[in-house]
Amino acid sequence: GLPESIKELRIVKIGDVDTQVDGGTHVNSLNEVGKIEITKTVNKGKNNRRMYFVLKH
């Protein structure tokens, strides 16, 4: 089950690529995030990558 602190879930669908259930914090627009710098990319299987990034000011 879900932790009691999760009151709302959001389902994120990226075209035909991926669908994920998520209960985290989200921005309304990428303009709220600003610039990012990808610092590392790791292969996580044939079709998956994990990306590490930092927010730039």
N, C-alpha and C positions, 0 to 999 in steps of 0.2 A: 504494500500500500504506500500511499504518499505520506510524507511528514505532515503533521497537523498544521504546521505553519504555512503550508501551500494551500491557498484558498482559491486560486484561479490558475488554469493552465492555458497555454497558447500553443496552437499547432502551427508550425512554420513549414511551408511547402515551397521548395525551390524548383519550379518547373517539373521536369521529369527526373531530376537529379536526386532529390532527397526530401523526406518529410520527417520532422522531428517534433516531439512534444517537449515543451519547455515551460518552466515555472519561474524563470529568472527575471532580472530587471532588464528592461528594454528602453531604448530611446524612440521617440516618435519620428525622428528624421536623422539621417546621417550627418546633417549639418550640426547637430548637437554634439557629435563626437569630435569633429575636427580632423586633423591629419593624423595618420598612423604610420608607423614604420614596422615592417615585418622583419623580425630579428632572426627567425629560425623556422624552417619547414621540415617536418618529419613524415616519412612514408608510414602509413598505418594500414597497409594492405594494398591490394590491387587498385582500388578506386578511392581510397581515403587518404587525406593528408591532415596533419595537425599543424596549425600555424600559431606561432608565438609572435606577439606584437607589443609595442609600447605606444602610448599616446604622445603626440608631439604638440608643443605649445606654439 
